[in-house]
């Protein structure tokens, strides 16, 4: 994994960096494995309270490695060319997802918030990896695209499920049908970017440190509620709010939040078990 994705953890923040610099962090089999492996590791990594996902070098992620497109023209129809030879795209190998989808979806399933810091380009699969994060900090001159149509394909790395909650339906359709490249500024206007900033990674790390200083129990509960809020009916969602709040009230970290505020001191939260 280390030649594709590097992870450092400091003060509760996991700094996850795609490091295939010579290929602009393009997605080959090893990169898919590394992204999935990184996400799965961080799901259970003790002490992690927030994650920043970025790309080293000139780009966040240039999308699917060009070599895979050549193999698509040679491979049998319906067979995955971005995974092992015996894995069919329709197979659910990681819960609701196949492996390629899970390279994006795993960040949604992490119990802590994830911020994608996007610079350079985020094309096709690279754009969808960024969509899997809770938030996206994007450089104003970054170039993004739902580029699959260029290769006669559709977005199939969870993009259709993630885009629909961020941008208007007609915007999603236009970008998907045309493959048009758009800027970081446009991404913000459409709803894909949370913030436009000159140094996305620095600002993402600053926000991650701010999140890491909050009660980890409340942050995790908030992510569970917000993940489900776009999927469930109002009654279920309102009930979930009440259940999560009931678990938090009077718990050690919630008491510490109250006391630290009243005593005007920095809180000392315990990591979840």
N, C-alpha and C positions, 0 to 999 in steps of 0.2 A: 504493500500500500504506500510505502514512504516515497516511492518515485513518482507518485501521482497526487497524493494528498498528504499534507503535513498538518499536525495538530500540536498546538501548545496550549497549556491551561495555566492561567494565572488569575488569582483573586476571584475565582468563580466563573471566569470568562474563558470559553474554549475558542481559540483563534484557529479556524479551519481554512487552509489555503490549498487550492488546486495548484500544483507545481510542475505541470507538464509545459514548461515555458516555451520550449522549442516548437510546440504545436498549438500555441495559444490555448492550452488546456482543453483541446478537442477531446471528445468522448470516444475512446476506444474501449475494448473489453476490460482492460486493466483499470481505466478510469471509472467505468460503471461499478466494478467490484470495489474500488477504493472509496467511492462516494457512499455506497451502501454500507461498507464496512465501517466507515467513519461514523455514519449516523447510528448504526447499531451499537457501536462502542459507546457513544455519548449518551445513548438512552439509559445506560446503567452506570455511567461514570460518576462516582461519588464526588460531590463538591461542585459539579457544573451547574451554574444557575442561568447562564445565557450563552449563546453561540453566535459568532460572526463567521460568515462563509464568504470567501473572496477568491480571486484568482491572481497568481503571481504573474509578473511580466506585463505584456501589452494588452491583455484581455481578461475578462472574467471567464468566458468559455465560448469558443468559436462554433460550438455545436458538434454534430457527429463527425468523426474522423473521416476524411475523404476516402480512405481505403475501403470503408464499409459500403459506400455508394457503388463502387465498382463491383464489389461482391454481390450486391443486390441484383444486378443485372444477370448474374450467373446462377444465383441460388434458386431453389425450388420455391414456387409461389406459396405464400403463407408461412414460410420458414423464417425464423429470426436470424438476421445476419449481424446483430449487435450483441448476441449472447451465444451460449454454447450451442453446438450444432444440433442437439437433440431437444432444444427448448422451443416450443411453439409460442408465438406471441400471445395467443389466447390463454395460455396456461397461467394460473394464479400462483406464482411461486412465493410471494411475500404478502400474505393476507389478501387484501383486495386487489393487489397489483402484481404485474410481472416485474422482472428484475429492472428493466430500463425505467419503468414508471416509478419504481421504488427509489431509484436514485434521486428523484424529486420528492416523492411522497414521504420518505423517511424523515425529512425535516419537519413536516407537518405533524408527524407522530412523536417527535421528541417531546418530552414533558416540559421543556423549557423553551423560551422564545428564541427564535433564530432570525438574525438580520443578514440579508445578502448585501454585500457591498459590490456594486457593479461599475466597472470601468471598461474602456475599450469597446469590445463587442460582446453581445450575448445573443447569439443566433440560434434558432431552432431549439434543439435540446438544451443548449446553454441558457436560453431564455426561460425554458420550463424549469430548469434547476433553480433559478432565481425565484420563480413563482412559488416554489415549495416553501420558501421562508415566510415567516410571519410578516416581515417588513422588508422593503428594498430601498436602500440608499444608492442613488444613481448619479454618476457624473453627468453634467449637462451635455457634454459632447459624446457621451456613450452612444453606440449604435445597437439597436435591438431589432429583432424580427421574428415573426412566426414563419420561418423560412421553408418549412417542409414542402409547400406546394411547388417550390422550385425543382424539387426532385420527384415530383409526382406522388407525394405522400401527404398524410394528414398529421397534425400534432398528436403524438401518441405516448407522450411521457407525462401524463396527467394534466397536460395543458388545458384541455377543454373543460375539465372539472375545476381548475384553478382560475382560469381567465374569467369565467362567467360570474364570479363573485367580486371581481375587481373593476371591470369595465362594462360599458353599455354593450348590449348584444350586437348592435349593428357595427360597433367598432371592432369587436372580436371577429365578426364575420368578415369585415373588409380586410383586416390584417391577415386573416387565415386564407382568404381566397386570393389575395394578391401577393403575399410574401413581402410586402413593402417594408423597407428599412425605415425606422423612426428613431428620433433622438431621445436622449434622457429627458429633455424638457417636454417633449411630446408624451413620453411615458408617464410623466407626472400629470399632464392634462387628462390623459385617458384613464388614470387610476391605477396604473401598474407600479408606479414609483411612489414610495412614501415620502421621500424627500430628495431634492436635487442638491448636490453639494460638490464642491471642488475636490474634496478628498473623502470619498465615500467610506473607505476603510477606517480612517481616523475617527470620523463621526460615528460610524457604526460601533466601533470599540468603545467610544465614550458613552453611547446609549446603553451598550451591553453592561458596562460597569455600573451605570446608574440602576439598571434592572437588577443586577447581582446584589446590590445593596438593599433591596427590598425583601420582604418576607418571602422565602422560597415556596412556602406552602400556599400563600395567596397567589403568587405568580403562576404556579402550576395549576391551581384551581381555575384561575382566569383563563388560561390557555385551553383547558378542557371545555369550559363553557363556550368560549368563542369559536373553537373548532366545531362544536355541535350546533351552534346558533344558526348557522346557514343551512342546516340539514333537517332540523326537527321542527315540529309544530309548536305554536306558542305555549300550549299547556305543558308540554314536555320541557321546553326551554325554561319556563318560569319555575317549574318544579326543580329543575337542575340547579338554578340559582339558589333556591332555598336550601337544598340539600348541601351544596358546597359551603354556603354561608354558615349553616348549622355546624358543620365539621370544623370550621375555622374559629368561630367564637369561643373564647376561653382556652384555646389550644396554646401551648407554650410560646410559639412564634407570634401568635396574635397578641398575647399578653405582653411579650417583649416589644412589639410595635407600639402598643399603648404607653408602656412605661418609658421607653426611650424618648418618645415625643414629649411626654409630661416632664421628664427629667432633663430634657434638652441635651441629650447625648447620643452618640452613634449607637445603633442597635447591634446586638450580638446574636444573630440568628443561628439556629442549629440546622444543619442540612437534613432534608427528609431521609428517613431510613430506607 
